[in-house]
Amino acid sequence: MFKIGDYVRIKNTNLIGNILRISNNTYSISINCKSVTISKDLIEKEENSKLKPNIKSRVSYNINVDPDFKNEIMLRHKTREEAIYELDKFIDGAIINKITIIRIIHGKNGGILRDAVHEYLKNNKNIDSFKLAGYFEGQFGVTIANLK
């Protein structure tokens, strides 16, 4: 009798909504952005064609450029998880601030953070290329990355 998407009225009320789910003899109905579960015998088909949803949405966002944003991040003495989390946020900030080259200071000690950073950069779609820094730039303790 009823199908998903049908408009129905709860009997003896002015509440009208559309069917979201059907399970046995119960119906989940969306009424004013709220979901109500009700028995089949308490609803009736609504034929009024003016009830078609008039959905308008507006999405707005505000991106603030930081004039003091540095193109360098210090990850030394952080755990692997902390470092990757901070690096991810840093790259997002660099993109917002239109920075194309970033310096990632991970340190030389054992190369654990360096390996984690390089693995992350390999799989990040916003990174064009990266390399270890030159001799006077920090060498094995710093990675230079180019953003797309």
Buried (B, 14 or more C-beta within 10 A) or exposed (E): EBEEEBBBBBEEEEBBBBBBEBEEEEBBBBBEEEEBEBEEEEBEEBEEEEEEEEEEEEEEEEEEEEEEEBBEBBBEEBEBEEBBEBBEEBBEBBBEBEBEEBBBBBBEEEBEBBEBBBEBBEEBEEBEEBEBBEEEEBEEBBBBBEBE
